[in-house]
Amino acid sequence: MLAEPPPEPADPADEGHPFAPIPYAVRAVAAETPDTVTLTVEPRGSRRIGPPQPGQFVMLYAFGIGESPIGVAGTGPDGLLVHTVRNVGRVTAALTRLTPGDTVGVRGPYGHGWPVAEARDRDIVVVAGGLGLPPLRPAIYRLLQQREAYGRLEIVYGARTPKDLVYYEEIQGWRRRRDLRLQVTVDAAGREWYGDVGVVTTRLPDARFEPSRTTAFVCGPEIMMRLTAQALVARGVAPEATWVSMERNMKCAIGLCGHCQYGPSFVCRDGPVLPYSSLAKLLPLREL
Amino acid sequence: MTAAPDPEVVRAIGEHPLFRGLDAAFVHAVAEQATERRFAVDERLATEGTPAEVFYLVTDGKVALEIGSADQPHLTVETVGAGEVLGWSWLVPPHRWRFDARAVKATRTLVLQGEVVRRTLAHHPTWGYLFLVRFMPVLADRLENTRVQLLDLHAR
């Protein structure tokens, strides 16, 4: 008796296939820095991805070139999504060249984001380095929407130079608020800059929070996250309450391919936001 | 014979994180000839290559540590703010400033005389040891921060 023939593999172009991107139209492009843009995209038709939670990511598809995992920097009505993309490779180069009216593919949202709801009643420290700010932006706005539900809110943002700061106008708005405390620092600056200079960890001693009741959200280059987490833990913040967003080579984004494996975790599925307690021994390891 | 230090200056030095909790007699001794001084925005506190006769305890404001040359624009490599110390060249021969220092905010400082503090440390090794245990982390932190800056993390 002949075996049952295997089912036809699903066509990735089919609606509902996990790898099928949904077409979105680029509504606006804003230059942040010479190599970084913020894209606002909206669904072309009735199909759209589910509502992303702060800290989740999507796969953005530059048609004919490839996909790249990009954190969600904002959402809006009617399925609108905001992504800040830096040109660091072939796909992101194509994404940063998009203009209003162009089409981009979107699938997601994926992974676990910042535990904003779980951090209610606690002090919050948000530490962003460079393009670590965009994935934190939705968490910041979620916290501000429910500001009375949280204790102190400290934001520390570091970039390479003043011209590498993203969301400059928004940051000025945050600076004027009385319900959060913002510190912005750069690694080096010319005389036109009257703000802080020094790596982001140099600003942590000035951050005001009660360590035993603090939750920290940290996103940026991996070494920066490691040093920041170490500094926060040294000050008394629990490793389990110190969350970092890992970046790895995500391909499938649904925990199948293993490209983003990091120790026992698939960053796309188990992360990208993970507690420092689960990473402390892995972060110093080379080539992991 | 030297005049007794200003009691207000002694109190302010004793409250600065670098000296807080150290022996009151030590604080009194290093306060000899110490003064309070304010700097306006863009006023210079130190000039690279000149004798480092003093160091500053910053009590308010912000100071930029700069490096530059005739053919390169000045680059700020670090800022120092309230509760921090500005200057270690007074401790390390040949006692010359390694950087320029410029106020980037209206800044209040306590100015300590390097020679007075060195003499006090030399005459009272126990105080000297305890003080250096406080002071070394300032140097260690600056070294570590510089190393991290050299990684140029955000360039990737």
Interface residues (C-beta under 8 A of the other chain):
Chain A: V88 G129 G130 L131 G158 A159 R160 D164 T185 D187 A188 A189 G190 R191 W193 Y194 G195 D196 V197 G198 V199 T201 T202 D206 G220 P221 I223 M224 L227
Chain B: V41 K62 A64 L65 E66 P73 H74 L75 T76 V77 E78 T79 G81 V104 K105 D141 N145 V148 Q149 L151 D152 L153 H154 A155 R156
